[in-house]
Amino acid sequence: MTTEQNAAVPTLRPPTGLAIFWIVAAALAWIVSFLLYLEYIGQLTDEAPLITCTFSVVVTCGPNLLSPAGNLLGFTNAIIGITMFLGPIYAGISALAAPAGLRLWYWRVFGLFLLGGFLLVHMFAYRSVFEFGSLCPWCMVVWLATIPLFWFSLGWMLRDGVWGRPRALGATILTWAPLITVVNYAIIAIAAQVRLDVLGSLF
């Protein structure tokens, strides 16, 4: 590719704050995924985990960890988290290290990656509340990290034209992303409380 052709390839760079957020949120989720893995090993070996995630009959990791949904690929989903949360960390570091930005295909792949994670955590949340009747604390921390990762990134990608021409909708989503995230949390929390009486199980 010639210099002229290379210069014509569009690139984009996310805001520095968003890139840092990717790194911090994904690092938190990675740590919790590792704790979840240790909890899973403890369930199998009857050894005490490093930090327990059993707080009540409802708020506990056991039923979720040992269920088929907790082992989608034949092994604990914690390993998926340990692997996949390196993605946002890598994306954030790449963005910070590339002042000129990265190509659109890179951000589109990352956007689809985040969408997949967003859909997975909602599937896990649904099954936890309506099928397993319990909430895994470490899983919920992963949900807490993944949901804003998706909404903030979606807003930026739509606003800056990752998926085509820049759209005002993206700017709106990015502006309201904190509130959208809280509403998303609230929907899951209300469903869990109504279905499982989570607060009643704790006190």
C-alpha positions as CSV (number, residue, x, y, z in Angstrom):
1,M,0.0,0.0,0.0
2,T,1.4,3.4,-1.0
3,T,1.7,6.3,1.4
4,E,-1.1,8.1,-0.3
5,Q,-3.4,5.0,-0.1
6,N,-2.5,4.5,3.6
7,A,-3.3,8.1,4.4
8,A,-6.7,7.7,2.8
9,V,-7.7,4.9,5.1
10,P,-10.0,6.3,7.7
11,T,-9.0,5.9,11.3
12,L,-10.7,6.8,14.6
13,R,-9.5,7.3,18.2
14,P,-11.8,7.2,21.2
15,P,-11.7,9.9,23.8
16,T,-8.9,9.3,26.3
17,G,-11.3,9.1,29.2
18,L,-13.3,6.3,27.4
19,A,-10.1,4.3,26.7
20,I,-9.1,4.6,30.3
21,F,-12.6,3.5,31.4
22,W,-12.2,0.4,29.1
23,I,-9.0,-0.6,30.9
24,V,-10.3,0.0,34.4
25,A,-13.7,-1.6,34.0
26,A,-12.2,-4.6,32.2
27,A,-9.4,-5.0,34.8
28,L,-12.0,-5.1,37.6
29,A,-14.1,-7.7,35.7
30,W,-11.0,-9.7,35.0
31,I,-10.1,-9.8,38.7
32,V,-13.6,-10.8,39.6
33,S,-13.6,-13.5,36.9
34,F,-10.5,-14.9,38.5
35,L,-12.1,-14.9,41.9
36,L,-15.1,-16.7,40.3
37,Y,-12.7,-19.3,38.9
38,L,-11.3,-19.9,42.4
39,E,-14.8,-20.2,43.8
40,Y,-15.5,-22.8,41.1
41,I,-12.4,-24.8,42.0
42,G,-13.5,-24.6,45.7
43,Q,-16.9,-26.0,44.8
44,L,-15.3,-29.0,43.1
45,T,-12.7,-29.7,45.8
46,D,-14.5,-28.5,48.9
47,E,-11.7,-26.1,49.6
48,A,-12.4,-22.7,51.0
49,P,-12.2,-19.9,48.4
50,L,-9.9,-16.9,48.7
51,I,-13.0,-14.7,49.2
52,T,-16.4,-16.3,49.7
53,C,-19.3,-15.2,47.6
54,T,-22.0,-16.9,49.7
55,F,-24.0,-14.3,51.6
56,S,-27.5,-15.9,51.8
57,V,-29.5,-18.7,50.2
58,V,-30.3,-16.4,47.3
59,V,-27.1,-14.5,47.0
60,T,-24.6,-17.3,46.4
61,C,-22.4,-18.5,43.6
62,G,-22.9,-22.3,43.9
63,P,-26.1,-23.0,41.9
64,N,-24.9,-20.7,39.0
65,L,-21.3,-22.0,38.9
66,L,-22.3,-25.7,38.7
67,S,-25.2,-25.3,36.3
68,P,-25.0,-26.0,32.5
69,A,-25.4,-22.3,31.8
70,G,-22.4,-21.6,34.1
71,N,-20.3,-24.0,31.9
72,L,-21.4,-23.0,28.4
73,L,-18.4,-24.5,26.6
74,G,-17.9,-27.4,28.9
75,F,-15.8,-25.5,31.4
76,T,-16.6,-22.7,33.8
77,N,-17.6,-19.4,32.3
78,A,-15.0,-17.7,34.6
79,I,-12.3,-18.9,32.1
80,I,-14.2,-17.1,29.3
81,G,-14.2,-14.0,31.4
82,I,-10.5,-14.3,32.3
83,T,-9.8,-14.5,28.5
84,M,-12.3,-12.1,27.0
85,F,-11.9,-9.2,29.4
86,L,-8.3,-8.8,28.1
87,G,-10.1,-7.5,24.9
88,P,-11.2,-4.1,26.3
89,I,-7.9,-3.7,28.2
90,Y,-6.1,-4.3,24.9
91,A,-8.4,-1.9,23.0
92,G,-7.9,0.8,25.6
93,I,-4.1,0.5,25.6
94,S,-4.1,0.4,21.8
95,A,-6.2,3.6,21.7
96,L,-3.8,5.4,24.1
97,A,-0.8,4.2,22.2
98,A,-2.1,5.2,18.7
99,P,-2.6,9.0,18.6
100,A,-3.6,8.8,15.0
101,G,-6.3,6.3,15.7
102,L,-7.1,2.8,14.5
103,R,-9.0,1.6,11.5
104,L,-12.7,1.2,11.4
105,W,-12.6,-2.6,11.1
106,Y,-10.8,-2.8,14.4
107,W,-13.5,-0.8,16.2
108,R,-16.3,-2.6,14.5
109,V,-14.9,-6.0,15.6
110,F,-14.6,-4.5,19.1
111,G,-18.1,-3.2,19.0
112,L,-19.5,-6.7,18.0
113,F,-17.3,-8.2,20.8
114,L,-18.9,-5.8,23.4
115,L,-22.4,-6.6,22.0
116,G,-21.8,-10.3,22.5
117,G,-20.7,-9.7,26.1
118,F,-23.7,-7.4,26.7
119,L,-26.2,-10.1,25.4
120,L,-24.4,-12.8,27.4
121,V,-24.7,-11.0,30.7
122,H,-28.4,-10.4,30.2
123,M,-28.9,-14.1,29.3
124,F,-27.1,-15.0,32.5
125,A,-29.1,-12.5,34.5
126,Y,-32.4,-13.8,33.2
127,R,-31.5,-17.4,33.9
128,S,-30.2,-16.5,37.4
129,V,-33.4,-14.8,38.3
130,F,-36.0,-16.9,36.6
131,E,-34.4,-20.4,36.4
132,F,-31.8,-20.8,39.1
133,G,-33.4,-18.6,41.8
134,S,-30.1,-17.3,43.0
135,L,-27.7,-14.4,42.2
136,C,-24.0,-14.9,42.0
137,P,-22.2,-11.9,43.6
138,W,-19.1,-12.2,41.4
139,C,-21.2,-12.6,38.3
140,M,-23.1,-9.5,39.2
141,V,-19.9,-7.5,39.4
142,V,-19.1,-8.7,35.9
143,W,-22.5,-7.5,34.8
144,L,-21.9,-4.1,36.5
145,A,-18.7,-3.7,34.4
146,T,-20.0,-5.1,31.1
147,I,-23.2,-3.0,30.8
148,P,-21.6,0.4,30.9
149,L,-18.7,-0.9,28.7
150,F,-21.4,-1.5,26.0
151,W,-23.5,1.7,26.4
152,F,-20.6,4.1,26.6
153,S,-18.8,2.4,23.7
154,L,-22.0,2.3,21.6
155,G,-22.5,6.0,22.0
156,W,-19.0,6.8,20.9
157,M,-19.1,4.5,18.0
158,L,-22.4,5.9,16.6
159,R,-21.4,9.5,17.3
160,D,-18.0,9.3,15.6
161,G,-19.0,7.1,12.6
162,V,-17.6,3.7,13.3
163,W,-20.8,2.2,11.8
164,G,-21.1,4.7,8.9
165,R,-21.6,8.4,8.9
166,P,-21.7,10.1,12.4
167,R,-25.1,10.0,14.0
168,A,-26.7,12.4,16.5
169,L,-28.2,9.4,18.2
170,G,-24.7,8.4,19.2
171,A,-24.1,11.7,20.9
172,T,-27.4,11.3,22.7
173,I,-26.6,7.8,23.9
174,L,-23.1,8.9,25.1
175,T,-24.5,11.9,27.0
176,W,-27.2,9.8,28.7
177,A,-25.0,6.7,29.1
178,P,-24.7,7.0,32.9
179,L,-28.5,7.2,33.2
180,I,-29.1,4.4,30.7
181,T,-26.7,2.3,32.6
182,V,-28.5,2.9,35.9
183,V,-31.9,2.1,34.3
184,N,-30.4,-1.1,32.9
185,Y,-29.1,-2.0,36.4
186,A,-32.5,-1.1,37.9
187,I,-34.5,-3.4,35.6
188,I,-32.3,-6.3,36.6
189,A,-32.4,-5.4,40.3
190,I,-36.2,-4.9,40.3
191,A,-36.8,-8.2,38.5
192,A,-34.5,-10.0,41.0
193,Q,-36.2,-8.4,44.0
194,V,-39.7,-9.1,42.9
195,R,-38.9,-12.7,41.9
196,L,-36.4,-13.7,44.6
197,D,-36.9,-11.2,47.5
198,V,-33.1,-10.6,47.6
199,L,-33.2,-8.0,50.4
200,G,-35.3,-10.3,52.5
201,S,-32.8,-13.1,52.2
202,L,-30.0,-10.8,53.4
203,F,-31.7,-9.3,56.5
